[in-house]
Amino acid sequence: MDTISILEPDKSINKLKIGILGVGVVGNAINTVLQEFNIMTKIYDKYKNLGKGLHDLLECSFIFICLPT
């Protein structure tokens, strides 16, 4: 694998749906980067009233859980 293929996203990655639970500093940064690669994201943040509900995240391939620790 050469350096260029590592830096260029695989076209199949654009078919993924990524869920983000919690859209604070970390969740927002993840969402921004994924959108730059044209990856569909579903977000949910209870306290910021973002997203329709947790049930939307269940149809995602991966879910990032970005909650305060």
KARA-V181596 format. One record per pair of residues at least 12 apart in sequence whose ideal C-beta (glycine too) atoms are under 7 Angstrom apart, sorted by the first residue. I is the first residue (numbers start at 1). J is the second residue. D is the distance in Angstrom with one decimal. If there is no record, write none. Layout:
i,j,d
I,J,D
I,J,D
This chain:
i,j,d
9,37,4.9
13,37,6.9
13,39,6.4
14,38,5.2
14,39,6.0
16,39,5.8
16,61,4.7
17,40,4.9
17,42,6.3
17,59,6.5
17,60,4.5
17,61,5.5
18,34,5.6
18,39,5.9
18,41,5.1
18,60,5.9
18,61,6.7
18,62,5.3
18,64,6.9
19,42,4.9
19,57,3.6
19,60,3.6
19,62,6.9
19,63,3.9
20,41,6.0
20,43,4.8
20,64,4.9
20,66,6.3
21,44,5.5
21,57,6.2
21,63,6.1
21,64,6.9
21,65,4.9
21,66,6.5
21,67,7.0
22,45,5.8
22,65,6.8
22,66,3.9
22,67,4.8
23,43,5.2
23,45,4.2
23,48,6.1
23,50,5.4
24,66,6.4
26,66,4.4
27,64,6.8
27,66,3.7
30,64,5.5
30,66,6.8
31,43,6.1
42,56,5.1
42,57,5.8
42,60,5.7
44,56,6.5
44,57,5.8
